[in-house]
Amino acid sequence: MKTLIHIFLFIGIISLFSCNTKVTECNITTNFICYTAKPSHMILNLVISKSPSNEPVRVKLYLGDADTGELIDQFTTFNTHKSYYLQEGEKYSVTAEYTLANSKTLLVVNADNLKAIYCESDDTKCYDWDYQESLDLTLIDIE
């Protein structure tokens, strides 16, 4: 019996963290528009630090995991932001390679599933077509 309880508890925890779509509460105002169609594409924003060595940062975007996924784009940049219009419902990974002042390199990796968010109003899903996901590739203070 105790094992059965542990199994149901484990399944409950897994299902809690494996939700496919992000749900928010509807903020219904007089100008509220409920978009019932799920967006097929969304904006993914990359947030990048300036390189400590003042060299460009090398960035790579993957569909899937960074180590096994398909390379979608790669570039070097001095900019701190880059945006993509990508397929909703997919996992995207990004790497940013920084050159430090001592000529060593530091690789920052981040990933997320690009999922549309919605709220429910009178049992109707209202999708947020303005929602944008961000992946933070910024450096923290390293000494």
N, C-alpha and C positions, 0 to 999 in steps of 0.2 A: 504494500500500500504506500509506504514511504517513497519507494522508487517511482511509483506512478505519479505521485504528487510532484516529485522533482522533475520528471519528464514534462508534465504539463506546465510547470513553472518555467522551465527552459524554453519550451515552444512559445510561451507567452512573451518572454523577454525578446526572443529572436524576432517574432512578428512585430513587436513594438518598434524595434530598430530597423526593420526592413521595409518600411512604408515607401511605396514608389512615388508618391506625389506629396508635396508639402501643402498642408491645409492651414489656412488662416481664418480669422473671423471676418465676416463681411462688415465693412464700415458703410452702412447704407445711409446715403444722403439724398437730397432731392435730385442731385445730378447723377446718381448711381446708375451705371450701365452694366448689365450682366452679360458678359460674353460667354455663351454656353459652348462655343467651339474651342477645343484645346489647341493652343498654338503648335505648329509643326517645327518652328525654329525659334531660337531665343538668342539673346546677346550674352556672350561670355566676356567679361572684362579681366584683363591681366593687370596686376599692380606690381610694378617693378621698382627696385631701388636704383639710385645712381651707384655706379661702381666706385668702390673706395680708391681705386687706382686711376680713375678718370678714363678708363678704357670702356669700349662698348660691352654691353651684357649680351651673351649668347643665349637665345631663347629657342626652345623647341616645344611644339604643341603636338600631342598624340591623341588619336582616337583609341581609347582603352588605357591600359597601363603604360607607363613610360618605358619600362624594360621590355615589354612584349607587344605593345600596341603599334598601330600604323602611324607613321610620321605624317602629319598634315601640313605643317609649316615650320620653317626655321629661319631665324633672322638674327642680326646683331643690331643693337639699338642703344641710343643714349636717352631715349624717351622713358617716361615712368608709367605710361599706360598704353595698352593696345586692346582693341575690341574685335571680336569675331561674331558673326551671325552663323550659328551652328544648329544642327539637328537636335531637337528636344528628345530626351529619353536616352541619351548616350552618355557614357563616361568619358571624360576628357582629362588628360594629364599634361602637366607643363613642367619643364625644367628651365632653370635660369642659372647660367654659369657665370660667376663673378670672378674677376681677377683682383686679388687683394694687393695692398701696397707692397707686400713682400714677394710679389710675383707668384704666390701660391693661388690655387683656384678653389672656389667654394661652390658646390652645386646645391641649389634649393629646388625641391620637388614639391608639387601640390597637385591634388586631383579632386574631382567631384563629379557626381552625376548631374547632368543638366536636366532638371525636372521643372515642369510648369507648376505654379502654385495656384490654388483656387480657394474660394470660400463657398460656403453653402448658404443659400437663401431660399427658404421655403422648399427644401429638398431639391434644389437646382444647384448644380456646380457652376460657379461664376469664376472663370479663369482671368488671371491678371496678365494681360498682354504687355504691360510695361515692366514686368519683373525682369531683373537682370542678375545673373550670378557673377560673382567675382572670385578669382583665385589670387591669393596673396603670395607673392614671391619676394617680398621685401626682406632686407637684412635687419636683424636686430643688432644692437650695439655689440660689436665683437672687439675684444682687446687681447 
